[in-house]
Amino acid sequence: MIIGNDLIEENTISFSEFEELSMPFFKLITITLKESGDQKDLAKKLETANTLKKLIGDMSSTGALQTNEEKIKMINLLEKINLQIELIHLKIKELPPTDLKIAGKRLGKKAQSGF
């Protein structure tokens, strides 16, 4: 099957289209402990954050990240996404109290590794 140039040009994704989605996407995956939300919204945030984490992992394994700077930025972003996932878990109370200590230690180690 031959795809015409008109079809390709008409459906080319522009950088600005990605930029327009960045703020709603950012709001979808971030959470603060003060934030209120129902279980359904929090579950959607968790699902989206895990999907983004997988997408970034796929990017790394396909060679899309070529420079060390790009790789470091993605590693830092992955760490922040992991923190968001931890916060979402805490917010939806999936972690029993005994696991809170373990999560706290993990978060402490992550914070220390940033320096």
Secondary structure, DSSP 8 states (H G I E B T S, - for coil): ----HHHHHHT---HHHHHHHHHHHHHHH---TT----HHHHHHHHHHHHHHHHHHHHHHHHT---SHHHHHHHHHHHHHHHHHHHHHHHHTT-S-HHHHHHHHHHHHHHHHHT-
